[in-house]
Amino acid sequence: MKIHNPTENSKNNMLTREEVAEILLNIDAVSLNTISPFKYASGILSPIYTDCRLLASYPAERKAIIDTFVKHIESLHKRMDIIVGTGSSAISLATHIAQRLKLPMAYVRPIVKPHGKMKQIEGLFEKGSDALLISDIMSTERDIPNSVRAIKSHGGKVVYCLTIFSNNLGIIEKILEKEGIPFHSLTDLKTLLDVASVKEKISPDEKRCVVEWMADPENWDKLRRGQISRMLEKSRKEVAEILLEIKAVTVSPNRPYKYTSGILSPIYTDTRLLISYPDRWEYVIDSFVNVIVNEIGIQNVNAIAGVATSGISHAAYLAEKLVLPMVYVKSVAEEYGKRSKIEGDIKRGDKVVIIEDLVSTGSSAISATKALREAGAIVDQCLSIFTYSIAKSKVAFEHERINLITLSDLPTLLDVAVKIGYIKDADKEVVVEWLNDPDGWAKR
């Protein structure tokens, strides 16, 4: 299917839908991002963006597309007095087609020009003209309907609408059908997805995501966020169950534990025990993978950084799973060697995710973040297995502009612990009292 010479290919035959789709893929006109969706001019969010304007920079591919346009137009045997481009993106397409067909050309601005002659249609458009409307894409944007209205207001008529690509959403298509205007796209999203799958330029999960978007583009992002939220909620409960199962949680109201931060607490959670339980540890690391892939976006991560010492093993395991570089950050620089807090190689501009085993006040993770930022890294994400959900830690992370994502938290753990009989209701009440006022509880 590879088009080695699209100009030669188009001398005798029109390009097929598959060949047009392949051209768009070959010139990298198609971008996918299921984590940070693209925003269309209409406001709709999408996991895929097709930029047909890139064709202007590829002469051979551009000529093949224009040849196919022209042959399709000639096959219609329709009267056409003028070629009209919609918006700035279709001006060059309309130019090439008008030149080839030796017809007059005009283009329609999105809005009336606020200066000069204050025109919306540029070029000489005579009343009673039959217009061929040219656009690069048929999706959600309103350029095509706006152009139809502008041409009608000038006493003309759109007799056909032709585009390179359609997103198969049916939004603009329904408007054209209502106006009685026939239309055609050289290729479409369904064809492009099939070609991309064959060429292995899209994964099955990415294709599924785009298909879901096509089914309901307006609500797709809301549904996607709901799925992520449900995934994280499921993870919170299951990670809490694992911590209780390996007896990583102990409650001792009468002999409080002292944290590294100096806080006294009736509860202690030792997430370091996970490294001695391979199957359960792998579930936790896979949960980190899910967060990075589905919430942060793997394309937004250049390296994994563990907070020494308890975060090092988790960061190493995660980096291996994701095939990413890994470093770790010490609490203080040693007095010998390089005297650096960072062990490993960090490049300026690297996007780094901090991995912590547990967050109480957040001071360790925040200190590591500052060290990495001073080294030129971009750090705005911290992942932790567990958090005590202390209010001041939330404020601290927000102040440092760090997005903290935890696999589980203290309220979830307490609910699960009471439910399975790991602790009593009285123990939970003591821990909740501490959580509401850690400093006051310690003094009392």
C-alpha positions in Angstrom: 0.0 0.0 0.0 3.0 2.3 0.4 2.9 5.2 -2.1 6.5 5.5 -3.3 5.6 8.1 -5.9 2.2 9.7 -5.3 2.5 12.0 -8.4 3.1 9.0 -10.7 0.4 7.0 -9.0 -2.2 9.8 -9.6 -1.5 10.2 -13.4 -3.9 7.4 -14.3 -5.9 6.6 -11.2 -7.6 8.6 -8.4 -6.1 7.9 -5.0 -8.2 5.4 -3.0 -9.4 6.3 0.5 -6.7 4.1 1.9 -4.0 5.8 -0.1 -5.1 9.2 1.0 -5.2 8.0 4.7 -1.7 6.6 4.2 -0.4 10.0 2.9 -1.7 11.7 6.0 0.0 9.2 8.2 3.3 9.4 6.2 3.5 13.2 6.5 2.7 13.0 10.3 -0.5 14.9 9.9 -2.2 12.6 12.5 -1.5 13.1 16.2 -2.8 11.0 19.0 -2.9 11.8 22.7 -5.4 9.9 24.8 -4.2 11.6 28.1 -4.1 15.3 27.2 -6.8 15.6 24.5 -6.7 18.1 21.7 -9.2 21.0 21.8 -11.0 21.7 18.6 -12.1 25.2 17.6 -15.6 24.1 18.5 -14.5 23.4 22.1 -14.8 19.6 21.8 -11.9 17.6 23.2 -10.5 14.8 21.2 -7.8 12.1 21.5 -6.9 12.5 17.8 -6.0 15.5 15.6 -5.6 15.5 11.9 -3.8 18.5 10.4 -4.3 18.4 6.6 -2.6 21.8 6.4 0.7 20.0 6.5 0.1 18.9 2.9 1.2 22.3 1.7 4.8 21.4 2.7 4.9 18.1 0.7 4.8 18.9 -3.0 4.4 15.3 -4.3 1.8 14.3 -1.8 0.0 17.7 -2.3 -0.1 17.2 -6.1 -1.5 13.6 -5.7 -4.3 15.0 -3.5 -5.1 17.9 -5.8 -5.1 15.5 -8.8 -7.6 13.3 -7.0 -9.8 16.4 -6.1 -9.8 17.5 -9.8 -10.7 14.1 -11.2 -13.5 13.7 -8.7 -14.9 17.1 -9.6 -14.6 16.3 -13.3 -16.6 13.1 -12.7 -19.5 15.0 -11.3 -20.4 16.8 -14.5 -21.9 19.7 -12.5 -22.1 23.3 -13.4 -19.6 25.2 -11.2 -19.0 28.9 -11.6 -16.5 29.5 -8.8 -14.3 27.6 -6.3 -14.7 28.8 -2.7 -12.4 27.9 0.2 -13.6 27.9 3.8 -11.5 29.8 6.3 -7.7 30.2 6.0 -7.0 26.4 6.1 -8.7 25.8 2.7 -7.3 28.8 0.8 -4.3 27.0 -0.6 -6.5 24.0 -1.6 -9.0 26.2 -3.3 -6.2 28.0 -5.1 -4.7 24.8 -6.6 -8.1 23.5 -7.7 -9.3 26.8 -9.2 -6.0 27.1 -11.1 -6.3 23.5 -12.5 -9.9 24.0 -13.5 -9.4 27.5 -14.8 -12.2 28.8 -12.7 -12.6 32.0 -10.5 -11.8 31.6 -6.8 -13.0 33.2 -3.6 -12.7 32.4 0.1 -14.9 33.0 3.1 -13.6 34.5 6.3 -14.9 33.0 9.6 -16.3 36.4 10.5 -16.8 39.7 8.7 -13.6 41.7 8.4 -13.8 44.6 10.9 -11.8 47.0 8.7 -11.4 48.0 5.1 -14.5 47.0 3.1 -15.7 44.8 6.0 -16.2 41.8 3.7 -16.7 38.2 4.6 -16.2 36.8 1.1 -12.9 37.8 -0.4 -12.7 37.8 -4.2 -15.4 38.6 -6.8 -18.5 36.6 -6.0 -21.4 37.3 -8.4 -25.0 36.9 -7.5 -26.5 33.6 -8.9 -23.1 31.8 -8.9 -23.0 28.1 -8.3 -20.1 27.4 -5.9 -18.0 24.4 -5.2 -17.1 24.6 -1.5 -13.6 23.3 -0.5 -12.5 22.5 3.0 -9.6 20.5 4.5 -11.7 18.7 7.1 -15.3 17.9 8.0 -15.4 17.6 11.7 -17.1 19.8 14.3 -15.9 23.2 13.2 -18.5 25.7 11.8 -16.4 26.9 8.8 -18.5 25.0 6.3 -22.0 26.0 7.6 -20.8 29.6 8.0 -19.5 29.6 4.4 -22.8 28.1 3.1 -24.7 31.0 4.9 -22.3 33.6 3.6 -22.7 32.4 0.0 -26.5 32.3 0.3 -26.5 35.8 1.7 -24.6 36.9 -1.4 -27.2 35.4 -3.7 -25.2 32.3 -4.6 -25.7 28.6 -4.1 -23.3 25.8 -2.9 -23.8 22.9 -5.3 -21.2 20.6 -3.8 -18.8 20.4 -0.8 -15.5 18.6 -1.0 -13.0 17.9 1.8 -9.8 15.9 2.2 -10.8 14.3 5.5 -13.9 13.5 7.6 -14.0 12.6 11.3 -17.1 10.5 10.7 -19.0 12.4 13.3 -22.0 13.3 11.1 -22.3 16.8 12.6 -21.5 18.9 9.5 -22.8 16.2 7.2 -26.3 16.6 8.7 -26.2 20.3 8.2 -25.3 19.9 4.5 -28.0 17.2 4.0 -30.6 19.6 5.5 -29.4 22.2 3.0 -29.6 19.7 0.2 -25.9 20.0 -0.6 -24.1 16.8 -1.7 -20.6 16.3 -0.3 -17.6 14.0 -0.4 -14.4 13.4 1.6 -11.4 11.8 0.0 -10.9 9.7 3.2 -12.2 9.5 6.7 -11.3 8.6 10.3 -12.6 5.0 10.1 -10.4 4.3 7.1 -7.4 6.1 8.7 -7.7 3.9 11.9 -7.8 0.7 9.8 -4.7 1.8 7.8 -2.9 2.9 11.0 -3.6 -0.4 12.6 -2.2 -2.4 9.6 0.9 -0.2 9.6 1.2 -0.5 13.4 1.1 3.3 13.9 -1.7 3.0 16.5 -2.1 0.5 19.3 -5.4 -1.4 19.9 -6.0 0.6 23.0 -5.5 3.9 21.2 -7.8 2.8 18.4 -10.5 1.8 20.9 -10.2 5.2 22.6 -10.7 7.0 19.3 -13.7 4.8 18.4 -15.2 5.6 21.8 -14.7 9.3 21.0 -16.4 9.0 17.6 -19.4 7.4 19.3 -20.0 10.4 21.7 -17.5 13.3 21.0 -19.3 15.8 23.3 -19.3 13.6 26.4 -16.1 11.5 25.6 -13.8 13.5 28.0 -16.3 13.4 30.8 -16.7 9.6 30.4 -12.9 9.2 30.2 -12.4 11.1 33.4 -15.1 9.0 35.0 -13.3 5.8 34.0 -10.0 7.1 35.4 -11.7 8.1 38.7 -13.3 4.6 39.1 -9.9 3.0 38.4 -8.2 5.0 41.1 -11.1 4.3 43.5 -10.7 0.6 42.9 -7.0 0.9 43.4 -7.3 2.7 46.7 -9.4 -0.1 48.2 -7.2 -2.9 46.9 -3.9 -1.3 47.9 -5.4 -0.7 51.4 -6.3 -4.4 51.5 -2.8 -5.4 50.5 -1.2 -3.2 53.2 -3.5 -4.8 55.8 -2.9 -8.3 54.5 0.9 -8.0 54.9 0.4 -6.5 58.3 2.1 -3.2 57.3 -0.4 -1.3 59.5 -0.2 -1.1 63.3 -2.3 1.0 65.7 -1.0 1.9 69.2 -2.9 4.8 70.8 -1.2 4.5 74.2 2.4 4.3 72.8 2.4 6.7 69.8 4.8 6.3 66.9 7.2 9.2 66.0 7.5 10.0 62.3 10.6 11.3 60.7 8.9 14.7 60.6 8.6 14.6 64.4 4.8 14.1 64.4 3.5 11.7 67.0 0.8 9.3 65.7 -1.3 6.4 67.0 -0.9 4.6 63.6 2.1 3.5 61.6 2.1 2.2 58.0 5.3 0.4 56.9 5.0 0.3 53.1 8.6 -1.0 52.9 7.3 -4.4 53.7 5.9 -4.7 50.2 9.3 -5.5 48.8 9.1 -8.9 50.6 5.9 -9.8 48.9 6.6 -10.1 45.1 3.0 -10.6 43.8 1.5 -7.9 45.9 4.3 -5.5 45.2 3.9 -6.1 41.5 0.2 -5.1 41.8 1.2 -1.9 43.5 3.8 -1.1 40.8 1.3 -2.0 38.1 -1.1 0.5 39.7 1.6 3.2 39.4 1.9 2.2 35.7 -1.8 2.7 35.2 -1.7 6.1 36.8 1.2 7.2 34.6 -0.3 5.8 31.4 -4.0 6.9 32.0 -3.6 10.0 34.1 -0.2 11.6 33.5 0.6 10.3 30.1 3.7 8.3 29.4 4.7 10.9 26.8 4.9 13.4 29.6 7.6 11.4 31.6 11.3 11.3 30.8 12.5 9.8 34.1 11.5 8.3 37.4 13.0 9.6 40.6 12.8 7.7 43.9 13.0 9.5 47.3 15.7 7.9 49.3 15.6 5.5 50.8 12.2 4.0 51.0 11.1 5.2 47.5 14.2 3.8 45.7 13.1 0.2 45.2 9.6 1.3 44.0 11.1 3.8 41.6 13.6 1.2 40.3 10.8 -1.4 39.7 8.5 1.2 38.0 11.3 2.5 35.8 12.0 -1.1 34.6 8.3 -1.6 33.8 8.1 1.6 31.8 11.6 1.3 30.3 12.6 4.7 31.6 15.7 6.2 33.2 15.7 6.3 37.0 17.5 8.4 39.6 17.1 8.8 43.3 17.3 11.8 45.6 18.9 11.8 49.0 17.8 14.0 51.9 21.2 15.6 52.2 24.3 15.7 50.0 27.1 13.5 51.3 30.4 15.1 52.3 32.4 13.0 49.9 32.3 12.1 46.2 30.3 14.5 44.0 28.5 16.0 47.1 25.3 15.7 45.2 21.8 14.9 46.5 20.9 13.4 43.1 22.3 10.0 42.2 21.9 9.3 38.5 21.8 11.4 35.3 19.2 14.1 35.0 19.2 16.4 31.9 18.0 19.9 31.9 14.3 20.0 30.7 13.6 16.3 31.7 10.1 15.7 32.9 10.5 13.7 36.1 7.9 11.9 38.3 8.7 11.7 42.0 8.1 8.3 43.6 7.5 8.2 47.3 6.4 5.2 49.4 4.4 7.2 52.0 3.4 10.8 52.6 2.9 12.3 56.0 3.8 16.0 55.9 5.3 15.7 52.4 8.6 17.2 53.4 10.8 14.5 51.9 9.1 14.5 48.5 9.1 18.3 48.4 12.8 18.4 49.3 13.5 16.0 46.4 11.4 18.0 44.0 13.4 21.2 44.9 16.7 19.4 44.3 15.6 18.1 40.9 14.2 21.5 39.9 17.5 23.1 40.9 19.2 20.6 38.5 17.0 21.8 35.7 14.3 19.1 35.7 10.6 19.8 35.3 8.8 18.2 38.3 5.1 18.7 38.9 4.0 15.1 39.6 4.5 13.0 42.7 3.2 9.4 43.1 3.0 7.8 46.5 1.7 4.4 47.6 0.0 5.8 50.7 -0.8 9.1 52.4 -2.0 9.8 55.9 -4.1 12.6 54.3 -2.8 15.3 56.8 -4.2 18.7 55.8 -0.9 20.5 56.0 0.7 18.1 53.5 -2.0 19.0 50.9 -1.3 22.7 51.5 2.4 22.1 51.2 2.1 20.2 47.8 -0.2 22.9 46.4 2.2 25.6 47.5 5.0 23.9 45.6 2.8 23.3 42.6 3.1 19.5 42.8 0.2 17.3 41.9 0.2 14.5 44.4 -1.5 11.2 43.4 -1.6 8.4 45.9 -2.7 4.8 45.4 -4.4 4.7 48.8 -5.1 6.9 51.8 -5.8 6.8 55.5 -9.6 7.2 55.4 -9.9 4.3 52.9 -7.5 2.1 54.9 -9.5 2.7 58.1 -12.8 1.8 56.4 -11.3 -1.4 55.0 -9.6 -2.2 58.3 -12.8 -1.9 60.3 -14.8 -3.9 57.7 -12.5 -6.9 57.8 -12.0 -6.7 61.6 -8.3 -5.7 61.4 -9.0 -2.9 63.9 -11.9 -1.9 66.2 -14.2 1.1 65.8 -12.6 2.6 68.9 -9.2 2.4 67.2 -10.6 4.1 64.1 -12.1 6.9 66.3 -8.7 7.5 67.9 -6.9 7.7 64.5 -9.6 10.0 63.0 -9.2 12.3 66.1 -5.5 12.4 65.4 -6.0 13.1 61.7 -8.3 16.0 62.5 -5.7 17.6 64.8 -2.2 15.8 64.8 -0.5 18.5 66.9 -3.3 18.8 69.4 -3.7 15.1 69.7 0.1 14.7 70.5 -0.1 17.4 73.2 -3.1 15.7 74.8 
